[in-house]
Amino acid sequence: MSQEISYTPAVAELLDFDKKHIWHPYTSLRSPLNVYPVKSAHGCKLVLDTDSPVDVEVIDAMSSWWCVIHGYNNPELNEALTNQMLKFSHVLLGGFTHKGAVNLVQKLLKVIDEPPLQYCFLADSGSVAVEVALKMALQSNMSQEATKNRTKFLTIKNGYHGDTFGAMSVCDPENSMHHIYNDRLSENIFAQAPSIVDGLPTSQNGFEDLWNEEDVNDLKKQFELHSGEICAVILEPILQGAGGLRPYHPQFLIEVQKLCNQYDVLFIMDEIATGFGRTGEIFAFKHCQKYQDQRGISPSDQVKVVPDIMCVGKGLTSGYMTMSAVVVNDKVASRISSPNSPTGGCFMHGPTFMGNALACSVAEKSMDILLRGEWRRQVSAIENQIYRELYEYIKNPDNGLIGTVVKRVSVVGAVGIVELYKKTDPEWFQKKFISKGVHIRPFNCLCYIMPPYVITSEELTQVNQVLIEVLHEWKAHINQ
């Protein structure tokens, strides 16, 4: 049931000032998209600041850009943040340390559970984590005579790694939002992206194993042509995010690892969006072992897929504070720390808010929640429900969406993806969704959901039903 949103004069005045003076992400300052004022939040719901005598709530199916994995106003996270606030909010990590930073890294390494990954740099956003990873790879290669001239990064098209300059240089050079800066960016090497799959072969939903061996041909070609130039490979494992929400086969990641091993090239994995359980494994690269296990490959014959450098963010603090981390293995750490390094062993990067105590406190508690293992049951339930209620409905040609307005529907863990043939009208879609009590933020040709793990089955049913309803309305709208 749709509802009209209206505001008190005071809130309307705030919105008017916002419209005139505040720049919102990826919108025009002069003709911005409508925004909706939030006064509070709890669980999976945002409470809008309206003139209604009863709360107007919307289910946030986006986890506030994928990060609020444990839900809003989480009592455990609130307590951790409050307790730290009463001690101190921040102290520089230059010359000092604190229990929150140490405890966080201990627990983060336990969550990662990969013995080679033992060294952590605490940064303050996803884009900065990628910048740090790129600098680490470059400095690691500078320390070795055989690799000091390797200065380019190999990645795949349709990727997205952030909005800062180093990160932009490894985003898709043609189809990303950053193509206008191409002549200002470092020139890197791009291979064809792998084919999209509806879901992972490791999924409990029984998607077919659709590995296309030709997917790796262009990547092999780029390695052969540029082996003396490639500093590192960087990509988003298993699921490409803002570059198109493209799930791909675990075998592709296995093939990348084999090529990195063959050519002695560092492997950077950007798990900022995919990490902490979003795809059904605690980190997306771990689907590779699960896939090889399912194929009956003995552990001794498996290709061990694990990054040399890994970036994490988003779910690290469950959306409470901006924070990210870069975790590396001994090979990278020892090269950077070598006296032969151009800096004499120092890594020259130090954000002001590195290891912020408030962020560390809430991130540590987020790791505690993950270590309890509830996420696995939650994500599995979300995946199965999206599959039943959204995927199967759209895939049924009798329902009139697939092949008409819908090009593709995919499910990977707690992610449901609907790709349309026609580019979305964000303002039209957002008004429809909000009026029906759900927040879904489309972009380009994509409508997708990434709900908090704590979403109830009733809330998720409402999300799925509203998305289907709006897709039918979109079909009617564009056919007028």
SEKOLPA-195208 format. One record per residue (C-alpha): z, x negated, y negated. Coordinates in pm, whole numbers, padded with zeros to 5 digits, always signed. Layout:
BEGIN
ZXY ...
//
This chain:
BEGIN
+00000+00000+00000 -00103-00147-00336 +00123-00159-00639 +00055-00223-01007 +00248-00510-01167 +00387-00467-01518 +00636-00667-01725 +00912-00630-01978 +00826-00735-02337 +01027-01057-02294 +00839-01160-01979 +00507-01059-02135 +00587-01292-02426 +00658-01579-02185 +00328-01515-02004 +00142-01514-02335 +00290-01854-02428 +00210-01985-02080 -00151-01873-02113 -00191-02048-02448 -00009-02374-02379 +00046-02457-02011 -00223-02617-01798 -00221-02483-01443 -00382-02670-01150 -00758-02653-01112 -00808-02393-01383 -00948-02378-01734 -00704-02406-02023 -00921-02176-02236 -00990-01911-01974 -00714-01953-01715 -00657-01743-01406 -00376-01489-01419 -00034-01614-01312 +00260-01414-01180 +00616-01492-01295 +00870-01568-01021 +01241-01507-01087 +01384-01594-00745 +01286-01661-00383 +01441-01635-00039 +01310-01692+00313 +00936-01634+00293 +00946-01407-00012 +00893-01461-00381 +01060-01210-00614 +00843-01142-00918 +00988-01099-01266 +00863-00747-01346 +00992-00437-01527 +01042-00255-01198 +01397-00127-01133 +01368-00259-00776 +01263-00610-00677 +00891-00664-00636 +00856-00910-00348 +00553-01088-00208 +00537-01280+00118 +00430-01637+00048 +00173-01710+00317 +00095-02050+00160 +00437-02222+00180 +00382-02319-00185 +00085-02540-00100 +00202-02607+00254 +00540-02768+00183 +00814-02500+00208 +00833-02522+00587 +01199-02413+00616 +01171-02128+00367 +01306-02067+00018 +01675-02082-00069 +01758-02239+00267 +02141-02258+00285 +02148-02598+00457 +01909-02755+00209 +02091-02593-00083 +02421-02740+00034 +02276-03088+00083 +02123-03085-00266 +02440-02951-00432 +02668-03201-00261 +02451-03492-00373 +02417-03356-00727 +02796-03367-00768 +02794-03740-00679 +02487-03873-00864 +02132-03754-00908 +01947-04086-00921 +01992-04459-00914 +01715-04715-00921 +01629-04864-00582 +01579-05201-00750 +01897-05392-00672 +02079-05085-00537 +02069-04860-00235 +02256-04549-00125 +02353-04366+00190 +02098-04089+00135 +01803-04330+00137 +01929-04516+00444 +02010-04198+00638 +01678-04041+00548 +01474-04336+00674 +01678-04357+00993 +01610-03991+01067 +01247-04001+00956 +01179-04284+01201 +01354-04081+01471 +01133-03779+01394 +00820-03999+01406 +00937-04149+01737 +00681-04428+01753 +00846-04769+01811 +00576-04968+01623 +00638-04766+01303 +00962-04910+01168 +00920-04984+00796 +00929-04725+00521 +00835-04717+00153 +00972-04412-00033 +00730-04279-00293 +00725-03971-00514 +00415-03764-00431 +00138-03735-00175 -00123-03896-00398 +00110-04187-00472 +00172-04232-00099 -00203-04269-00048 -00222-04519-00336 +00058-04718-00174 -00115-04708+00166 -00443-04834+00020 -00265-05117-00165 -00072-05211+00149 -00393-05231+00352 -00562-05444+00088 -00266-05680+00052 -00228-05705+00428 -00589-05823+00456 -00557-06061+00162 -00289-06248+00355 -00530-06338+00636 -00816-06582+00589 -01035-06390+00835 -00995-06058+00656 -00935-06145+00290 -01285-06032+00190 -01246-05689+00345 -01208-05462+00044 -01366-05128+00134 -01226-04825+00308 -01410-04631+00574 -01347-04259+00588 -01521-03938+00684 -01686-03681+00464 -01508-03356+00375 -01181-03544+00337 -00920-03496+00066 -00641-03744-00011 -00518-03661-00361 -00604-03660-00728 -00525-04016-00844 -00797-04279-00869 -00747-04467-00545 -00702-04142-00355 -01011-03993-00521 -01218-04289-00404 -01168-04185-00041 -01224-03811-00099 -01563-03664-00017 -01799-03816-00278 -02027-03513-00308 -01844-03194-00220 -01495-03263-00351 -01351-03154-00683 -01365-03519-00792 -01738-03590-00775 -01766-03610-01157 -01569-03938-01143 -01786-04105-00881 -01927-04370-01114 -01570-04465-01217 -01433-04505-00865 -01426-04790-00616 -01722-04765-00380 -01619-04695-00023 -01795-04611+00304 -01835-04256+00431 -01929-04146+00781 -02028-03798+00891 -01730-03574+00960 -01683-03447+01316 -01778-03096+01420 -01540-02810+01349 -01361-02655+01646 -01195-02312+01647 -00871-02467+01767 -00744-02773+01947 -00808-02825+02318 -00432-02889+02332 -00361-02539+02202 -00178-02290+02421 -00441-02034+02322 -00695-02180+02561 -00982-02278+02332 -01265-02443+02519 -01300-02819+02529 -01600-02868+02299 -01612-03243+02247 -01948-03346+02106 -02010-03712+02188 -02264-03738+01907 -01986-03680+01653 -01887-04043+01669 -02238-04193+01638 -02242-04228+01260 -01890-04369+01259 -01996-04635+01511 -02297-04712+01295 -02081-04766+00987 -01853-05001+01180 -02154-05201+01300 -02308-05222+00952 -01990-05295+00755 -01742-05456+00996 -01699-05754+00763 -01618-05528+00466 -01388-05262+00611 -01029-05308+00505 -00904-04995+00682 -01002-04653+00807 -00828-04361+00636 -00849-03999+00745 -00652-03679+00796 -00583-03648+01169 -00702-03339+01359 -00723-03111+01055 -00901-03194+00730 -00717-03014+00452 -00836-02931+00100 -01182-03072+00178 -01260-02767+00389 -00977-02693+00635 -01183-02831+00922 -01006-02867+01261 -01169-03127+01482 -01141-03252+01837 -00866-03500+01936 -01128-03712+02114 -01276-03804+01776 -00943-03953+01671 -00928-04139+02003 -01273-04284+01937 -01167-04394+01587 -00866-04573+01735 -01089-04751+01988 -01320-04872+01710 -01027-04991+01497 -00898-05185+01798 -01242-05332+01869 -01304-05449+01512 -00941-05532+01425 -00937-05279+01141 -00622-05112+01010 -00585-04738+01068 -00430-04525+00791 -00343-04166+00876 -00280-03918+00598 -00030-03675+00753 +00080-03534+00417 -00050-03184+00495 -00050-03201+00877 +00288-03364+00937 +00621-03218+01042 +00485-02970+01294 +00217-02784+01101 -00055-02828+01369 +00174-02769+01669 +00280-03130+01725 +00537-03302+01505 +00250-03518+01371 -00113-03429+01424 -00211-03764+01580 +00021-03685+01872 -00230-03426+01994 -00428-03722+02128 -00166-03807+02390 -00120-03439+02475 -00496-03401+02523 -00516-03707+02747 -00216-03583+02947 -00387-03248+02996 -00699-03423+03120 -00490-03598+03383 -00544-03949+03243 -00266-04177+03360 -00049-04329+03084 -00176-04679+03169 -00537-04570+03112 -00480-04369+02796 -00586-04486+02451 -00267-04515+02248 -00340-04346+01916 -00088-04444+01649 -00148-04542+01285 -00081-04881+01136 +00006-04701+00813 +00107-04335+00786 +00156-04120+00476 +00389-03820+00484 +00493-03570+00216 +00496-03193+00155 +00735-03079+00433 +00943-03396+00391 +01177-03210+00151 +01053-02859+00242 +00937-02815-00116 +01273-02879-00283 +01186-03207-00454 +00873-03412-00496 +00884-03697-00245 +00664-03883+00001 +00688-04182+00230 +00462-04451+00372 +00559-04585+00714 +00402-04900+00859 +00413-05118+01166 +00520-05481+01196 +00166-05616+01166 +00126-05471+00819 +00483-05538+00709 +00480-05902+00822 +00144-05974+00656 +00255-05828+00324 +00588-06011+00347 +00427-06343+00437 +00469-06637+00198 +00090-06664+00225 +00056-06327+00058 -00091-06347-00294 +00245-06219-00425 +00452-06461-00219 +00569-06184+00006 +00649-05904-00240 +00481-05564-00239 +00407-05489-00602 +00477-05121-00632 +00792-04950-00758 +00799-04589-00882 +01087-04507-01117 +01207-04226-00892 +01158-04416-00568 +01432-04313-00326 +01567-04047-00563 +01908-03947-00433 +01858-03572-00471 +01524-03587-00291 +01668-03808-00017 +01959-03570+00041 +01739-03267+00096 +01478-03465+00294 +01751-03594+00524 +01865-03237+00592 +01502-03133+00647 +01481-03406+00914 +01803-03272+01072 +01646-02926+01099 +01330-03070+01253 +01527-03281+01499 +01691-02962+01633 +01345-02870+01760 +01333-02508+01640 +01002-02580+01468 +00820-02603+01800 +00907-02249+01905 +00844-02120+01552 +00501-02280+01516 +00397-02173+01866 +00494-01813+01789 +00303-01823+01458 -00005-01968+01628 -00005-01705+01901 +00043-01421+01655 -00233-01541+01420 -00457-01575+01725 -00387-01220+01845 -00382-01037+01514 -00631-01230+01302 -00854-01452+01517 -00929-01198+01790 -00983-00917+01540 -01230-01113+01327 -01410-01258+01629 -01480-00907+01757 -01826-00818+01619 -01740-00447+01634 -01505-00498+01338 -01791-00594+01107 -01660-00918+00957 -01788-01210+01166 -02149-01292+01088 -02151-01073+00777 -01889-01196+00529 -01698-01429+00764 -01865-01749+00880 -01575-01896+01079 -01219-01824+01186 -00993-02097+01325 -00630-02128+01432 -00441-02457+01458 -00065-02439+01491 +00081-02255+01192 -00255-02248+01015 -00502-01960+01009 -00840-02028+00849 -01112-01784+00747 -01429-01934+00603 -01658-01696+00415 -02031-01720+00353 -01989-01650-00016 -01764-01843-00254 -01448-01650-00333 -01355-01499-00668 -00996-01634-00696 -00880-01383-00957 -01019-01085-00762 -00860-01205-00440 -00523-01294-00588 -00490-00958-00765 -00569-00780-00438 -00324-00986-00235 -00036-00964-00483 -00081-00589-00521 -00040-00559-00142 +00274-00773-00132 +00128-01100-00003 +00047-01434-00168 -00269-01598-00035 -00453-01842-00260 -00821-01881-00165 -01041-02166-00276 -01416-02216-00256 -01526-02020+00054 -01188-02028+00224 -00907-01780+00275 -00630-01938+00476 -00263-01895+00559 +00003-02161+00619 +00329-01966+00623 +00681-02112+00632 +00799-02167+00987 +01082-01916+00933 +00845-01623+00877 +00936-01319+01088 +00686-01153+01320 +00696-00842+01099 +00619-01046+00788 +00336-01230+00960 +00189-00901+01082 +00185-00781+00722 +00012-01104+00614 -00254-01074+00884 -00315-00706+00817 -00341-00757+00440 -00585-01045+00487 -00806-00831+00712 -00784-00538+00469 -00884-00754+00172 -01174-00905+00368 -01309-00556+00431 -01268-00476+00060 -01446-00802-00027 -01734-00704+00196 -01764-00372+00013 -01724-00544-00325 -02008-00793-00281 -02236-00529-00129 -02207-00297-00429 
//
